[in-house]
Amino acid sequence: MNVDMFNGFFKGKRVLVTGHTGFKGSWLSIWLHELGAEVIGVGLDPYTEKDNYVLSGIGKKIKADLRADIRDGEKMKAIFREYQPEIVFHLAAQPLVRLSYEIPVETYETNVMGSINVMEAVRVTDAVRVVVMITTDKCYDNKEQMRGYKEDDPFGGYDPYSSSKGACEIAIQSWRRSFFNPEDYGKKHHVSLASVRAGNVIGGGDWAKDRIVPDCIRALEAGKPIEIRSPKAVRPWEHVLEPLSGYMLLAQKMWEHPTEYCEGWNFGPEQDSISTVWEVATELVNNFGKGELRDISDSNALHEANLLMLNIDKAKSRLGWKPTLNSKQTIALVADWYKKYQEEDVYGLCVKEIEKFLN
Ligand SMILES: NC(=O)c1ccc[n+]([C@@H]2O[C@H](COP(=O)([O-])OP(=O)(O)OC[C@H]3O[C@@H](n4cnc5c(N)ncnc54)[C@H](O)[C@@H]3O)[C@@H](O)[C@H]2O)c1
């Protein structure tokens, strides 16, 4: 079966992925590696021995598996100069809302200054043509409204994580206007810079704290009840391969038409996958055929958004991208990884899941 929906575009391309040791970055690196790209990964050590990066062994397969802190601007420049990537996917971040209340300064240093360091490294690297900066749906000023956020809605953010990503979006906009302006393309620079915003991404190999899927799996494996903090919170859930397919398609379009796509893009799910935390946990339990949910909501808990939806009309109409899986298929594919990771070769499992997703 074929995992290439990009007609050979990535074959032989030098692609730098920041955050390749993390959840989304490991999947992206596996997919790019399967497509024949020369992947250069830049990240910190993985969090646990059960992370997708560790179990899949992707670090040993790619061209370079580097440990570096994106807060170190000089180090970023040195890496970019040495490896001369043509395409950059920037995913490295402190991505957790609740943790951001504990380490707000580090969250800002990583998400804002780290992202600026990556863009500054791009400026000193001749080879770079395409840069896709990964932020989040939480970058928008959340008014708990019933309609999905559009790409031109104002940025904002209540907690340090969300606001750091809003700030990151403002920096991206500024760097695009100041240094990678499409009007100056081919004269002063040759870089196409975009930012992408996904919803709540779920999939195999994520063990982050305070995320619903890892919380469910940990409880299921320990034979304990699954404690649900915000049962009624509504989120745009999507399988990790959905936004990744969007990021990669966008990169291809940017390469081919550098001044047409260098802007912000939402890659969220269809309306039917916008559901509550409780519904997602229930569907996971159904897939595993075991488990019990317990509502532990607390009115004094840290603020987290209740309602968050993304409008994806722009990606559909201009990129021809759309989500592939409905909500039941999404949860079934997520459950598939966690049911099998202890028995199967995890790299092969991920490739099979990419094939399943594409077919
Ligand atoms: N998972 C989601 O639901 C979701 C949704 C929307 C957006 N995002 C964004 O997608 C990206 C990836 O998220 P994820 O869920 O894979 O997170 P993750 O925590 O699994 O991975 C984060 C990666 O960033 C690296 N990293 C963190 N701090 C770093 C630093 N100072 N220097 C270098 N590397 C550093 C880590 O080593 C890891 O490789 C993030 O930018 C996140 O904000 C995630």
The ligand as a Gaussian input file, in Angstrom:
#p B3LYP/6-31G(d) Opt

LIG

0 1
 N       -1.290000      17.666000      20.826000
 C       -2.242000      18.558000      20.586000
 O       -3.415000      18.338000      20.862000
 C       -1.892000      19.849000      19.909000
 C       -2.932000      20.630000      19.422000
 C       -2.643000      21.836000      18.778000
 C       -1.330000      22.218000      18.648000
 N       -0.325000      21.453000      19.136000
 C        1.043000      21.915000      18.942000
 O        1.739000      20.916000      18.194000
 C        3.104000      20.889000      18.594000
 C        3.511000      19.503000      19.031000
 O        2.698000      19.115000      20.124000
 P        2.803000      17.682000      20.776000
 O        1.465000      17.345000      21.292000
 O        3.474000      16.742000      19.861000
 O        3.750000      17.987000      22.022000
 P        4.855000      17.094000      22.740000
 O        4.998000      17.641000      24.116000
 O        4.557000      15.645000      22.599000
 O        6.166000      17.401000      21.920000
 C        6.866000      18.603000      22.074000
 C        8.203000      18.498000      21.398000
 O        8.872000      19.741000      21.584000
 C       10.166000      19.492000      22.104000
 N       10.566000      20.618000      22.942000
 C        9.912000      21.146000      24.001000
 N       10.640000      22.166000      24.521000
 C       11.739000      22.289000      23.736000
 C       12.861000      23.144000      23.743000
 N       12.986000      24.117000      24.642000
 N       13.812000      22.964000      22.801000
 C       13.692000      21.989000      21.872000
 N       12.664000      21.155000      21.815000
 C       11.697000      21.307000      22.740000
 C       10.034000      18.216000      22.908000
 O       11.308000      17.608000      23.093000
 C        9.121000      17.428000      21.990000
 O        9.881000      16.843000      20.956000
 C        3.246000      21.957000      19.674000
 O        3.677000      23.153000      19.077000
 C        1.844000      22.113000      20.195000
 O        1.637000      23.355000      20.776000
 C       -0.583000      20.275000      19.771000

